Amino acid sequence: MSLGTNLTAPPHRNPLRGRAVEAATVEALIRHTHRGTSCLLTVEAPPGMGKSRLLAEAGRIARRLGTEVIDSLRAPVSPLRTPAVVLLDNAHRLPADAGPALAELRAQLADRPVLWLLSRTPGTDLPQTDIALCGATEFQERLILGPLSEPAARLLASDAVRSGLPGLTARQVEEAGGHPATLLALAAHQDRTEPVCTVSPGHPSALKQLVDGLLQACSPACRRTVRVAAVFGRHISFDDLIRVTESSPVTLLKHFDEMTAAGLVRCDGAGYAFSSQLFWQAVRDTVPAQVQEVVLRQATPRKPSARYAGDGADHPAAVPHPRSSGETALEPQAPRPRSRAAGPAADEPDGRGRWPALTAQQQTIAALAADGLTNRQIGERIFLSPHTVNYHLRKVYGALQVASRIELSRIVHLALGAVEAGR
């Protein structure tokens, strides 16, 4: 990037969607400069979340308020002593010789109130700007851009579609997870009047390129980890990753910091999950089906069992159901006898106390299985392969300490009934 290059996104004709609070913050800081106060505002977000779009909006607001906008390190500076806004998009990507240019620009603006507005991805350092702008402002602010709300996402998708063509479906908007670049990629594909398939494996090329770009932002080791994580489902299990990748928790945390900075995953408080349904599916599709099967087998090593005979039939989740020989299901079995010394099982004979320990995805799969759906039908309903459904059912069986769908159905209905009664 040359220092004379425009460092912000080009002007936008469509309105800014879903960033009213952030735009109001920018306007308030610009008005501070008109009262003689200099400020530093840093906008942080993963790639594709709309940092450049917000900076472009900041330039529009500044011009409306009569503020000089400087969007290039070597742009000519007005001799007037009016307030100024300096826009530095993706400041972490500034070239090596940007430090002296920043210092020179600061010297030119020394007698004027300035809003320095920078954007960067999370976890990146800005040594050049930190040194050049040290002491240049009275206070600093930070904005972190999150996913768009569903109404804002629908509006953004509609803005991107050519007039006269249908917009994205509600399902497509939901699967995009509020990620602006994903919505625009899907809308651009729709705009070419080609069918959009949001379910594996027919992702639009624009979405594949977007996800590939996010993967390339990670280190090779991190890319391997995130691809393995996608095999287990949208919600990520550290235990499974440690078992399969043989990585230490410290190494995995380092990889997850990279994934989060790239925008591939996010932490929702309960754990890590892929940022959107589409991101998860697109990453999972980079892993060949045979490799996925091997990974799942390695995550749940099978042990010999006299109860379930036959190749691959050592767990109830792997036994074919006689009514549907073409699909993987669970064979009803008699309940296993429980000893009074078994601990929680004796105190909670119906298993309801263990239900909250399941993840949201496991509870969904268990409920569908209790309703009589086969593994293949469950997979079609929630966009998982039958092998992955089988893997999660094994986890459910182990957590609930059941051996058949009869037991599973009883616990599910009791647990859901208790939840409904408590509302």
C-alpha positions in Angstrom: 0.0 0.0 0.0 1.5 3.3 -0.9 1.2 6.2 1.4 -0.8 8.2 -1.2 -3.5 5.5 -1.4 -6.9 6.4 -0.1 -7.1 4.5 3.2 -10.9 4.3 3.5 -13.6 2.5 1.6 -15.1 4.2 -1.5 -18.3 6.3 -1.0 -21.4 4.2 -0.4 -24.8 5.0 -1.9 -26.8 2.8 0.5 -27.5 3.8 4.1 -25.4 2.4 6.9 -27.3 -0.5 8.4 -27.3 -1.7 12.0 -24.6 0.7 13.2 -26.8 3.6 14.5 -25.1 3.6 18.0 -21.6 3.5 16.5 -22.4 6.3 14.0 -23.8 8.4 16.8 -20.6 7.9 18.8 -18.5 9.0 15.8 -20.7 12.1 15.4 -20.4 13.0 19.1 -16.6 12.8 18.9 -16.5 14.9 15.7 -18.6 17.5 17.5 -16.0 17.4 20.4 -13.4 18.6 17.9 -15.5 21.6 17.1 -15.3 22.4 20.8 -11.5 22.2 20.6 -10.9 18.7 21.9 -8.7 16.1 20.1 -9.7 12.4 20.4 -8.6 9.0 19.3 -11.2 6.4 18.3 -10.2 2.8 17.5 -12.8 0.6 15.7 -12.1 -3.1 16.2 -13.8 -6.0 14.4 -12.9 -9.2 12.5 -12.6 -8.9 8.7 -15.8 -8.4 6.8 -17.7 -7.0 9.8 -18.0 -3.4 8.4 -15.0 -1.4 9.7 -14.4 0.2 6.3 -18.1 1.0 5.9 -18.2 2.7 9.3 -15.1 4.8 8.4 -16.7 5.8 5.1 -19.8 6.9 7.1 -17.6 8.9 9.5 -16.2 10.8 6.5 -19.7 11.6 5.3 -20.7 12.8 8.8 -17.6 14.9 9.1 -18.1 16.7 5.8 -21.7 17.4 6.7 -20.5 19.1 9.9 -17.9 21.1 8.1 -14.9 19.1 9.3 -11.9 18.6 7.0 -11.5 14.9 6.2 -8.0 13.5 5.6 -8.0 9.9 4.3 -4.4 9.7 3.0 -1.2 10.1 4.9 0.2 12.3 2.1 -3.0 14.2 1.2 -2.7 18.0 1.1 -3.7 19.6 4.4 -5.8 22.8 4.4 -4.1 25.9 5.8 -7.3 26.7 7.7 -7.4 25.9 11.4 -10.7 24.1 11.2 -11.2 20.8 13.0 -10.1 17.7 11.1 -10.8 14.0 11.0 -8.0 11.6 10.0 -9.3 8.2 8.7 -6.9 5.3 8.8 -8.6 2.1 7.7 -6.9 -1.2 8.6 -4.2 0.7 10.5 -2.4 -2.6 11.3 -1.6 -2.9 7.6 0.2 0.4 7.2 3.5 0.1 5.4 6.8 0.1 7.3 7.6 3.7 6.4 4.2 5.0 7.7 5.6 6.1 11.1 7.5 9.2 9.8 4.5 10.1 7.6 2.2 9.9 10.6 4.5 12.1 12.7 4.7 14.6 9.9 0.9 14.7 9.6 0.5 15.2 13.3 3.0 18.1 13.1 0.9 19.7 10.4 -2.2 19.4 12.5 -0.6 20.4 15.8 -2.6 23.6 16.2 -5.9 22.1 15.3 -8.4 19.8 17.1 -8.4 16.4 15.4 -10.3 13.1 15.6 -7.9 10.3 14.7 -10.2 7.4 13.6 -8.4 4.1 13.2 -9.7 0.6 12.4 -8.0 -2.7 13.0 -8.7 -6.4 13.6 -8.7 -7.7 17.2 -5.4 -8.8 18.7 -3.2 -6.7 16.3 -0.7 -4.1 17.5 -0.3 -0.6 16.2 3.2 0.3 17.2 3.6 3.0 14.5 0.4 4.8 15.3 0.9 4.4 19.1 4.3 6.1 18.9 3.3 8.8 16.4 0.1 9.7 18.2 1.3 9.4 21.8 0.1 12.5 23.7 -1.7 13.9 20.6 -5.3 13.5 22.1 -7.1 14.4 25.3 -8.9 11.0 25.5 -9.4 7.7 23.7 -12.4 5.6 22.8 -12.8 2.2 21.4 -15.7 0.6 19.4 -16.1 -3.1 18.9 -18.3 -4.1 16.0 -20.5 -7.2 16.5 -22.8 -9.0 14.2 -25.8 -7.2 12.7 -29.2 -7.7 14.1 -31.6 -9.7 12.0 -33.6 -6.7 10.8 -30.5 -4.8 9.9 -29.1 -7.9 8.1 -32.3 -8.2 6.0 -32.1 -4.5 5.1 -28.4 -4.9 4.1 -29.2 -7.9 1.9 -32.1 -6.0 0.3 -29.8 -3.0 -0.4 -27.3 -5.2 -2.3 -29.8 -6.9 -4.6 -30.5 -5.3 -7.9 -33.9 -3.6 -8.2 -36.6 -6.0 -9.4 -34.9 -9.2 -8.2 -36.0 -11.0 -5.0 -33.9 -10.6 -1.9 -32.3 -13.3 0.2 -34.6 -15.7 2.1 -35.0 -15.5 5.9 -33.1 -18.7 6.1 -30.2 -17.4 4.2 -30.1 -14.2 6.4 -30.2 -16.3 9.5 -27.4 -18.6 8.4 -25.2 -15.7 7.6 -25.1 -14.9 11.3 -25.2 -11.1 10.9 -21.9 -11.0 9.1 -22.1 -8.2 6.5 -19.5 -9.6 4.1 -21.3 -12.9 4.0 -24.6 -11.3 3.3 -23.1 -9.2 0.5 -21.5 -12.3 -1.0 -24.8 -14.2 -1.0 -26.7 -11.2 -2.3 -24.1 -10.7 -5.1 -24.6 -14.4 -6.1 -28.3 -13.9 -6.0 -27.9 -10.8 -8.1 -26.5 -13.0 -10.9 -29.9 -14.8 -10.9 -28.1 -18.1 -10.1 -29.6 -20.5 -7.5 -28.1 -20.0 -4.1 -27.6 -23.2 -2.1 -26.8 -22.4 1.6 -26.5 -26.0 2.6 -23.4 -28.1 2.1 -21.8 -28.7 -0.3 -23.2 -26.1 -2.8 -21.9 -22.8 -1.4 -21.6 -19.9 -3.8 -18.1 -19.3 -5.0 -18.1 -15.8 -3.4 -18.7 -17.3 0.0 -16.0 -19.9 -0.5 -13.6 -17.2 -1.4 -14.5 -15.2 1.7 -14.0 -18.1 4.0 -10.8 -19.1 2.3 -9.5 -15.6 2.8 -10.4 -15.8 6.6 -8.6 -19.1 6.8 -5.5 -17.7 5.1 -5.4 -15.0 7.8 -4.6 -17.8 10.3 -1.4 -19.7 10.7 -1.1 -23.2 9.1 -1.4 -24.9 12.5 -4.5 -22.8 13.3 -6.1 -23.7 10.0 -5.7 -27.4 10.7 -7.2 -27.0 14.1 -10.3 -25.0 12.9 -10.9 -27.6 10.1 -10.8 -30.4 12.6 -13.1 -28.4 14.9 -15.7 -28.1 12.1 -16.0 -31.9 11.8 -17.6 -32.0 15.3 -20.3 -29.4 14.6 -20.9 -25.7 14.9 -20.3 -25.7 18.6 -16.7 -26.6 19.4 -15.5 -29.2 22.0 -12.1 -28.6 23.5 -12.0 -32.2 24.8 -12.5 -33.6 21.3 -9.9 -31.3 19.8 -7.3 -32.2 22.4 -8.0 -35.9 21.9 -7.7 -35.7 18.1 -5.0 -33.1 17.6 -3.0 -34.0 20.7 -2.5 -30.3 21.3 -2.0 -28.7 24.7 -4.8 -26.4 26.0 -2.3 -23.5 25.8 -1.7 -24.2 22.1 -5.5 -24.5 21.4 -6.1 -21.2 23.1 -3.6 -19.5 20.9 -5.3 -21.0 17.8 -8.7 -19.8 19.0 -7.3 -16.3 19.5 -6.4 -16.4 15.8 -9.7 -17.9 14.8 -11.6 -15.2 16.7 -9.5 -12.4 15.3 -10.2 -13.7 11.8 -13.9 -13.8 12.5 -14.3 -17.5 12.0 -15.4 -18.3 15.5 -16.8 -16.3 18.5 -17.1 -16.9 22.2 -20.7 -16.8 23.4 -20.0 -17.1 27.1 -20.7 -20.8 27.2 -17.9 -21.7 24.8 -16.7 -21.2 21.3 -18.8 -21.7 18.2 -18.4 -20.9 14.5 -19.6 -17.4 13.9 -22.3 -18.5 11.5 -24.0 -21.6 10.1 -22.4 -20.9 6.7 -18.9 -20.4 8.0 -19.1 -23.7 9.8 -20.4 -25.6 6.8 -17.9 -24.0 4.4 -15.0 -24.9 6.7 -16.3 -28.4 7.2 -16.6 -28.9 3.5 -12.8 -28.4 3.2 -12.4 -31.7 5.0 -13.0 -34.8 2.8 -15.8 -37.1 4.0 -13.5 -40.0 4.6 -11.3 -37.9 6.8 -14.3 -36.7 8.7 -15.2 -40.3 9.5 -11.7 -41.0 10.7 -11.7 -37.9 12.9 -15.0 -38.8 14.5 -13.9 -42.4 15.2 -10.6 -41.1 16.7 -12.6 -38.8 19.0 -14.7 -41.7 20.3 -12.5 -44.8 20.4 -14.7 -47.9 20.4 -14.3 -50.5 23.2 -15.2 -54.2 22.9 -18.6 -55.0 24.2 -20.4 -58.3 24.6 -23.8 -56.5 24.6 -23.5 -55.3 21.0 -22.2 -57.7 18.5 -21.0 -57.2 15.0 -18.6 -54.8 13.2 -19.1 -51.3 14.4 -22.0 -52.2 16.6 -20.3 -51.7 20.0 -22.5 -48.7 20.9 -26.3 -48.4 20.7 -26.0 -45.3 18.5 -24.4 -47.4 15.8 -27.0 -50.2 15.7 -29.2 -50.1 12.5 -32.9 -49.8 13.2 -34.9 -52.7 11.7 -37.6 -50.5 10.3 -35.2 -48.5 8.2 -32.3 -50.6 7.0 -31.0 -47.8 4.7 -30.6 -45.3 7.6 -28.6 -45.3 10.8 -30.8 -45.3 13.9 -30.8 -46.7 17.4 -32.0 -50.2 18.3 -34.4 -50.1 21.3 -32.9 -52.0 24.2 -34.0 -52.9 27.6 -33.0 -50.4 30.3 -29.7 -51.3 31.9 -30.0 -52.2 35.6 -28.5 -49.5 37.8 -26.9 -50.2 41.1 -27.7 -48.1 44.1 -24.0 -47.4 44.4 -24.0 -45.9 41.0 -24.2 -42.4 42.4 -26.4 -39.8 40.7 -28.4 -42.4 38.8 -29.7 -43.8 42.1 -30.7 -40.4 43.3 -32.2 -39.4 39.9 -33.7 -42.5 38.4 -35.4 -40.6 35.6 -32.1 -38.9 34.5 -33.6 -35.4 34.4 -30.8 -34.0 36.5 -28.3 -34.7 33.8 -30.3 -33.1 31.0 -29.0 -29.5 31.7 -25.4 -30.8 31.3 -26.0 -31.4 27.6 -25.1 -28.7 25.0 -27.9 -27.0 23.1 -27.0 -29.0 20.0 -27.1 -32.3 22.0 -30.5 -31.5 23.5 -31.8 -30.8 20.0 -30.5 -34.0 18.6 -31.8 -36.0 21.6 -35.3 -34.4 21.3 -35.4 -35.3 17.6 -34.3 -38.8 18.2 -36.9 -39.1 21.0 -39.5 -38.1 18.4 -38.6 -41.1 16.3 -36.4 -39.5 13.6 -33.5 -41.5 12.3 -30.0 -40.2 12.2 -30.3 -39.3 8.6 -33.5 -37.5 9.1 -32.0 -35.6 12.1 -29.0 -34.7 10.0 -31.2 -33.3 7.2 -33.2 -31.3 9.7 -30.1 -29.6 11.4 -27.6 -29.8 8.5 -25.4 -32.5 9.9 -24.1 -35.7 8.3 -25.5 -39.0 9.8 -22.0 -39.8 11.0 -21.9 -36.6 13.0 -25.4 -37.2 14.4 -24.3 -40.6 15.4 -21.2 -39.1 17.2 -23.4 -36.7 19.1 -25.9 -39.4 20.1 -23.0 -41.3 21.6 -22.2 -38.3 23.7 -25.8 -38.0 24.7 -26.1 -41.7 25.7 -23.0 -41.5 27.8 -24.1 -38.2 29.5 -27.6 -39.5 30.3 -26.4 -43.1 31.0 -29.0 -44.7 28.7 -28.7 -47.6 26.3 -31.7 -47.3 24.1 -34.1 -44.8 22.4 -36.8 -46.0 24.8 -34.8 -44.8 27.8 -33.8 -41.7 25.9 -37.4 -40.8 24.9 -38.5 -41.2 28.5 -35.8 -38.9 29.9 -36.3 -36.3 27.1 -40.1 -36.1 27.6 -39.6 -35.8 31.4 -36.9 -33.2 31.1 -38.8 -31.1 28.5 -42.0 -31.4 30.6 -40.2 -30.1 33.7 -38.8 -27.2 31.7 -42.2 -26.3 30.3 -43.8 -26.6 33.8 -41.2 -24.2 35.2 -42.0 -21.4 32.8 
